[in-house]
Amino acid sequence: MTQLLIIGGSDADISEALPYLNAALRGTVYNPAAHVLTWKQGGHNLAFHAYQIAISNVEDRQAAVREIEGLVELVNRTWERRGEIVPNLETHQCPTAMSVFKLLPGTNCKQCGQPTCSSFALKLVAAQVGLDDCAPLQMAAHIDRRTALETVLPPMPAIGRKLGPSGARPDTRRED
């Protein structure tokens, strides 16, 4: 299978949106001086530049168009919500899957939809799942683990996610 590198150009300068994307997305690397933000998502390497978005590992032209349209929508939604987001000019250091795995309950219960806690940890650091997807982490017995994970993991991307009435994600912890 051929994998493509696609670069979408724009007449609009999105560099002002980059600090907001940096704040809203997990695992980004931001270089404010160069106006470049990189991010790994869904097996793709992404680079947001002032006037273009580059994406690697795209299967074909149709997939590329869908991916670029989705990223343009992400930039636009982030920009529209910039009043709710504190811009971040720092480089985030994403934790390793192993460091996250060590903080999980280790039950391999499969309630998250993953075959093991190890595969859940991989998806967690890639922002493909959230802490709320791990049922054991919602129990009072694992509150220390959840708190430690909340400390090492940047917040899940809020862009496009359903929020509660107050604008925050509903708290789903159980008192079991």
Residue pairs with C-beta under 8 A, 6 or more apart in sequence:
1 59
2 59
3 56
3 57
3 58
3 59
4 56
4 57
4 58
4 59
4 60
4 61
4 64
5 54
5 55
5 56
5 58
6 54
6 55
6 56
6 58
6 64
6 67
6 68
7 52
7 53
7 54
7 55
8 52
8 53
8 54
8 55
8 68
8 71
8 72
9 51
9 52
10 51
10 52
10 53
10 72
11 51
12 51
13 50
13 51
14 48
14 50
14 51
14 75
14 79
15 35
15 50
16 79
17 75
17 78
17 79
17 82
18 30
18 32
18 35
18 36
18 37
18 48
19 30
19 32
19 87
19 88
19 89
20 78
20 79
20 81
20 82
20 85
20 87
21 28
21 37
21 39
21 48
21 74
21 75
21 78
22 28
22 30
22 37
22 87
22 88
22 89
22 90
22 92
23 85
23 86
23 87
23 88
24 78
24 81
24 85
24 157
24 158
24 159
25 39
25 127
25 157
25 159
26 92
26 94
26 125
26 127
26 153
26 154
26 155
26 156
26 157
27 39
27 40
27 92
27 94
27 125
27 126
27 127
27 154
28 37
28 38
28 39
28 92
29 37
29 38
29 39
29 91
29 92
30 36
30 37
30 38
30 88
30 89
30 90
30 91
30 92
31 37
31 91
32 89
35 49
35 50
36 47
36 48
36 49
37 47
37 48
38 45
38 46
38 47
38 48
39 46
39 48
40 46
40 126
41 126
41 127
42 126
42 128
43 57
44 55
44 56
44 57
44 58
44 67
45 55
45 56
45 57
46 53
46 54
46 55
46 56
46 71
47 53
47 54
47 55
48 71
48 75
53 68
53 71
53 72
53 75
55 64
55 67
55 68
55 71
58 64
58 67
74 159
74 160
77 159
77 160
78 85
78 159
81 158
81 159
84 167
85 158
92 154
94 125
94 154
95 125
95 152
95 153
96 125
97 118
97 121
97 122
97 124
97 125
98 121
99 152
100 121
100 124
100 125
100 149
100 152
100 153
101 117
101 118
101 121
103 145
103 148
103 149
103 152
104 117
104 120
104 121
104 134
104 137
104 145
104 149
105 117
105 134
105 136
105 137
105 142
105 145
106 117
107 117
107 136
108 115
108 116
108 117
109 135
109 136
111 134
111 135
111 136
112 120
112 129
112 133
112 134
112 135
113 129
113 133
114 120
114 123
114 129
120 129
120 133
120 134
123 129
124 130
124 131
124 149
124 153
125 153
127 156
127 157
130 156
131 137
131 146
131 149
131 150
131 153
131 156
132 138
132 169
132 172
136 142
137 145
137 146
137 149
138 146
138 172
138 173
138 174
138 176
139 173
139 174
139 176
140 173
140 174
140 175
140 176
141 176
143 173
146 173
156 169
158 169
161 169
163 169
164 170
